[in-house]
């Protein structure tokens, strides 16, 4: 993958669908198939990053609760 991944979930999902279609057209086990699999994995990791709430690094003071 030569271009950076999109920043938004909808754009990532659209790219995910496009790359899945490319993987389905590729010969099983071929280099195009493997490349598409790697791109799908990278897209899925980026989607997970967006969906996960931001976490403080270990040892950082906890943020105050709203209304506290």
Number of C-alpha atoms within 10 A of each C-alpha: 9 4 5 6 15 15 11 11 16 11 12 18 15 12 17 20 12 13 20 17 12 15 20 11 11 16 11 11 9 10 11 15 19 15 17 21 16 14 19 20 13 15 20 15 12 17 21 12 12 13 10 8 8 8 8 10 8 7 6 8 8 10 7 7 6 5 4 4
